[in-house]
Every structure is written in C-alpha cells, then in structure tokens.
Amino acid sequence: MKRLVEIRNQEFFCRERALRDSERKNFWLAKAAEWEQCALDEIAFHFRECNLDMAAAR
C-alpha cells in the first residue's frame, strides 16, 4: 500500500500545480487523472491479490 500513497501524492501534486499554473491547468489536470487511474488500478490489483491469497488458504 506504500505504492498507493506515492501514487496519490503524485496526483495531489498535479492538482496543486493545476491551481497555480493557469496556463497549463489542463495539462496538470490530465496528469492528475492519469495518476488517479493508476491509483484505482493499484487498489484493484491489491484486492485481486488478497482474494487469491484467501482462495488459496481454503
């Protein structure tokens, strides 16, 4: 889950940049959306791994 924290930090950084850089706001928001998708992918991966571990333990 440490990786998820790092990904969310990158997303936050991009959103902060979007607030401060009006000329490149759309760029930074697009980057934030990419990081958000990475976070969702990481969460899905984690749950798949947990489910596999639980199934193997049965």
C-alpha positions as a Python dict, from the first residue, in 0.01 Angstrom:
ca = {
    (1, 'M'): (0, 0, 0),
    (2, 'K'): (305, 224, 20),
    (3, 'R'): (293, 247, -357),
    (4, 'L'): (-68, 370, -339),
    (5, 'V'): (38, 653, -108),
    (6, 'E'): (312, 753, -353),
    (7, 'I'): (66, 749, -643),
    (8, 'R'): (-188, 959, -453),
    (9, 'N'): (88, 1207, -363),
    (10, 'Q'): (170, 1247, -732),
    (11, 'E'): (-197, 1302, -809),
    (12, 'F'): (-219, 1566, -536),
    (13, 'F'): (96, 1737, -665),
    (14, 'C'): (-53, 1761, -1015),
    (15, 'R'): (-380, 1904, -883),
    (16, 'E'): (-187, 2162, -681),
    (17, 'R'): (13, 2258, -990),
    (18, 'A'): (-311, 2299, -1185),
    (19, 'L'): (-427, 2553, -928),
    (20, 'R'): (-104, 2751, -952),
    (21, 'D'): (-29, 2725, -1325),
    (22, 'S'): (-331, 2862, -1510),
    (23, 'E'): (-156, 2845, -1848),
    (24, 'R'): (-101, 2469, -1818),
    (25, 'K'): (-400, 2387, -1599),
    (26, 'N'): (-546, 2135, -1845),
    (27, 'F'): (-212, 1957, -1874),
    (28, 'W'): (-180, 1920, -1497),
    (29, 'L'): (-540, 1805, -1458),
    (30, 'A'): (-485, 1543, -1728),
    (31, 'K'): (-174, 1422, -1545),
    (32, 'A'): (-371, 1410, -1220),
    (33, 'A'): (-636, 1199, -1392),
    (34, 'E'): (-364, 959, -1511),
    (35, 'W'): (-234, 924, -1155),
    (36, 'E'): (-588, 874, -1028),
    (37, 'Q'): (-635, 587, -1273),
    (38, 'C'): (-303, 438, -1159),
    (39, 'A'): (-431, 451, -801),
    (40, 'L'): (-752, 274, -897),
    (41, 'D'): (-551, 9, -1082),
    (42, 'E'): (-329, -37, -776),
    (43, 'I'): (-631, -82, -550),
    (44, 'A'): (-785, -336, -788),
    (45, 'F'): (-455, -526, -805),
    (46, 'H'): (-431, -533, -425),
    (47, 'F'): (-783, -675, -387),
    (48, 'R'): (-723, -937, -657),
    (49, 'E'): (-407, -1047, -474),
    (50, 'C'): (-593, -1062, -141),
    (51, 'N'): (-872, -1267, -296),
    (52, 'L'): (-621, -1508, -447),
    (53, 'D'): (-449, -1547, -111),
    (54, 'M'): (-780, -1613, 63),
    (55, 'A'): (-886, -1867, -202),
    (56, 'A'): (-554, -2049, -172),
    (57, 'A'): (-587, -2067, 208),
    (58, 'R'): (-917, -2258, 181),
}
